[in-house]
Amino acid sequence: MKTGFIVDLGLVEYGVAWELQRRIVAARKAGAVPDVLLLCQHPHVITLGRNGELGNLRASDHVLRQMNVSFFETDRGGDITYHGPGQLVGYPIVNLAEIRRDVAWYMRNLEEAMIRATSEFGIASRRVNGRTGVWVDVPAAEGGEEKLAAIGVHLSRWVTSHGFAYNVSTDLRYFDLIVPCGIGDKRATSLEKLLGRSVKMEEVSPRIAAHLGEVLGLDLRPAQRDDLEVMLRAFEDQAALAAV
């Protein structure tokens, strides 16, 4: 079983995390770092996938500024989504060429890791055909199902980036600013709402990380961001010298 890193970034701006992903992807392609799972939370931000519809953003620029919500157009798959405090965001940067060259298999296993973690809280969740992510059943009068987690990924030479967003204690009112994932008749939910009690991030993140390691066949071990930075800078310095 290959060893990889889990690096918890805490609360970090979306743009900072995206730039860090780009650096890790470059180093992973060169074999200068192992597979890495970044875990974090973001300040309020809305992101649009490369195939997303801007019309699914319900709020004007003025409203976004008033609510202190950032906006990014990204290169991930999927449509539009919201990230914010109380939501566990995971960015697995793994080389699928060394695991399995199958994008659909990879996405189903991102879902599987979250489904298994959710079951440990006594909540049944599932996939819905044609709708990427993790869903839970609710009464038909409330839409039949609600979305607990979203997925949007990017691949470059079989190295993954972007990933998943799992609602732990997210303020669900912010999803009213968008048509979540472009599906107008479905709403988002959170683990906290489903359990009817407060849930700490520390209850959830280790479970999802452990299950992700299981389904991908990786031994993911906690690492410090500073240690990762040392490896990235060494790679970047070497690449800069080679380019001279």
C-alpha positions in Angstrom: 0.0 0.0 0.0 1.4 3.4 -1.0 1.9 6.0 1.6 0.4 9.5 1.2 0.0 12.7 3.2 -3.1 14.2 4.9 -2.5 18.0 5.4 -5.1 19.9 7.3 -5.0 23.6 6.1 -7.7 24.8 8.5 -9.7 27.8 7.3 -8.1 29.0 4.2 -9.0 31.4 1.3 -10.2 29.5 -1.8 -7.6 31.2 -4.0 -4.8 30.2 -1.7 -5.9 26.6 -1.6 -6.3 26.5 -5.4 -2.7 27.8 -5.9 -1.4 25.2 -3.5 -3.2 22.5 -5.4 -1.5 23.7 -8.6 1.9 23.5 -7.0 1.3 20.0 -5.6 -0.1 18.7 -9.0 3.1 19.9 -10.7 5.3 18.2 -8.1 3.2 15.0 -8.1 3.5 14.7 -11.9 7.3 14.8 -11.5 7.2 12.2 -8.6 8.6 14.8 -6.2 5.8 14.4 -3.6 3.6 11.5 -2.7 -0.2 11.5 -3.1 -1.7 14.3 -0.9 -5.1 14.8 0.6 -5.7 18.5 1.5 -8.5 19.1 4.0 -9.8 22.6 4.7 -12.7 24.9 5.2 -13.2 28.1 3.2 -14.6 31.5 4.0 -17.8 32.1 2.1 -17.2 31.5 -1.6 -19.1 30.4 -4.7 -17.3 28.5 -7.4 -18.4 27.7 -11.0 -17.2 24.6 -12.8 -15.9 24.6 -16.3 -19.2 23.3 -17.7 -21.3 25.3 -15.3 -24.1 27.8 -16.2 -23.6 31.3 -14.8 -27.3 31.6 -14.8 -27.4 29.3 -11.8 -25.9 32.1 -9.7 -29.0 33.7 -8.2 -27.3 36.6 -6.5 -26.0 39.8 -8.1 -22.4 41.1 -7.6 -23.8 43.7 -5.2 -25.5 41.0 -3.0 -22.3 38.9 -3.0 -20.3 41.9 -1.9 -22.8 42.7 0.9 -22.6 39.2 2.2 -18.9 39.0 1.8 -19.0 36.0 -0.6 -16.2 35.6 -3.1 -16.7 34.1 -6.6 -14.3 32.0 -8.7 -14.6 30.4 -12.1 -12.6 27.2 -11.9 -11.3 24.3 -14.1 -13.1 21.6 -12.2 -16.0 19.5 -13.4 -19.5 20.1 -12.2 -21.7 23.2 -12.1 -22.0 25.8 -9.4 -21.5 25.2 -5.7 -21.0 27.0 -2.4 -18.2 26.6 0.1 -18.1 28.0 3.6 -17.3 27.5 7.3 -18.7 24.2 8.7 -18.1 22.5 5.4 -15.3 19.9 5.0 -13.6 20.4 1.7 -11.2 17.8 0.5 -8.7 18.1 -2.3 -7.1 14.7 -3.1 -4.1 15.1 -5.4 -3.4 11.6 -6.4 -1.8 9.9 -9.5 -4.5 7.6 -10.8 -1.9 6.2 -13.3 -0.5 4.4 -10.3 -3.9 3.4 -8.9 -6.4 2.9 -11.6 -6.9 4.9 -14.8 -10.6 5.3 -14.5 -12.2 8.7 -13.8 -15.7 7.3 -13.1 -14.3 4.7 -10.7 -12.4 7.5 -8.9 -15.5 9.7 -8.5 -17.6 6.8 -7.3 -15.0 6.1 -4.6 -15.0 9.7 -3.5 -18.7 9.2 -2.9 -18.1 5.8 -1.3 -15.8 7.3 1.3 -18.4 9.9 2.3 -21.2 7.3 2.3 -19.2 5.1 4.6 -18.3 7.9 7.0 -22.0 9.1 7.1 -23.1 5.6 8.0 -21.0 5.8 11.1 -23.3 8.5 12.4 -26.3 6.3 11.8 -27.4 8.1 8.6 -28.1 6.2 5.4 -26.9 8.1 2.3 -26.6 7.0 -1.3 -25.8 7.9 -4.9 -28.5 9.1 -7.3 -28.2 8.0 -10.9 -27.1 10.9 -13.1 -26.5 13.2 -10.1 -22.9 13.2 -8.8 -22.5 13.5 -5.1 -24.0 12.0 -1.9 -27.7 12.2 -1.2 -30.1 11.4 1.7 -33.7 10.6 1.5 -36.3 13.1 2.8 -40.1 13.1 2.6 -41.5 13.5 -0.9 -43.1 16.8 0.1 -39.6 18.1 0.8 -38.2 17.0 -2.6 -37.6 13.3 -2.0 -33.8 13.7 -1.5 -31.3 16.3 -0.3 -27.7 16.7 -1.2 -25.2 16.2 1.6 -22.0 16.3 -0.4 -20.8 17.6 -3.8 -18.0 16.5 -6.1 -16.1 18.3 -8.8 -12.7 17.1 -10.1 -10.0 18.0 -12.6 -7.4 15.6 -14.1 -4.1 16.4 -15.8 -2.0 13.5 -17.0 -4.0 11.4 -14.6 -3.1 13.5 -11.5 -6.3 14.7 -9.8 -7.2 18.0 -8.2 -10.2 19.7 -6.7 -12.4 17.1 -5.0 -15.4 17.0 -2.6 -17.4 19.3 -0.2 -19.2 17.6 2.7 -21.7 19.7 4.7 -21.0 19.1 8.4 -22.4 22.2 10.1 -22.7 24.5 7.1 -25.1 27.5 7.1 -27.4 26.2 4.5 -29.0 29.6 3.8 -26.0 30.4 1.6 -27.1 27.8 -0.9 -30.1 30.0 -1.6 -27.6 32.2 -3.6 -27.3 29.5 -6.2 -29.0 26.7 -7.9 -26.9 24.0 -6.2 -25.1 21.9 -8.9 -27.6 23.2 -11.4 -30.5 21.2 -9.9 -33.3 23.6 -9.2 -35.7 21.3 -7.3 -33.3 19.8 -4.8 -31.9 21.4 -1.7 -28.7 20.9 0.3 -28.6 19.4 3.8 -25.9 19.0 6.5 -24.9 16.3 8.9 -25.8 18.6 11.8 -29.3 19.1 10.4 -29.8 15.4 9.9 -28.6 14.5 13.4 -30.4 17.3 15.1 -27.3 18.2 17.1 -24.1 20.1 16.8 -21.3 18.3 15.0 -17.6 19.2 15.3 -15.4 18.9 12.2 -13.0 16.7 14.2 -15.7 14.1 14.4 -16.0 13.9 10.6 -12.7 14.6 8.9 -10.7 11.6 10.2 -13.5 9.3 9.2 -13.7 10.5 5.6 -9.9 10.6 5.3 -9.7 7.0 6.6 -12.4 5.7 4.3 -10.8 7.5 1.3 -7.5 5.8 2.0 -9.3 2.5 2.1 -11.2 2.8 -1.2 -8.1 4.2 -3.0 -5.7 1.7 -1.5 -3.6 4.4 0.1 -2.0 4.7 3.6 -2.7 8.3 4.3 -0.8 9.7 7.2 -1.0 13.2 8.8 1.7 15.6 7.8 2.4 19.3 8.5 2.0 21.9 5.8 5.5 23.2 6.5 6.9 19.7 5.7 5.0 19.7 2.4 6.2 23.2 1.6 9.9 22.1 2.1 9.3 19.3 -0.5 7.5 21.7 -2.9 10.2 24.4 -2.7 12.9 21.8 -3.3 11.1 20.7 -6.4 10.4 24.2 -7.6 14.0 25.3 -7.1 15.3 22.3 -9.0 12.9 23.0 -11.8 13.9 26.6 -12.0 17.6 25.6 -12.2 16.9 23.1 -14.9 15.1 25.9 -16.9 18.1 28.2 -16.9 
